[in-house]
Amino acid sequence: MGQSIIELRKLCGKHRTVPASYELEGVKKEGDRAQRVSKATEIWTGRYDDKMVAVKVLRVSQEDPSIQRAKSVSVS
């Protein structure tokens, strides 16, 4: 797993929150399959502000304890 994902998981678990930039509003995914897939990420084609973009999506298990703790905290 990539070091950045490991560090993100640690930070989310430690601070019991998910960063506001975790999800990007206004991105429209195109297609029904990722262009590239690894153990930790997927690369999708999409549109943002009517421009074609590549979107890297973190592959995070819903059973991951760090994510479960982060999801349980409301972010205002």
ABEGO torsion letter per residue (X at the ends): XBAAAAAAAAAAAAAGBBBAAABBBGBBBBEABBABBBAABBBBBBBBGGBBBBBBBBBBBAABAAAAAAAABBBX
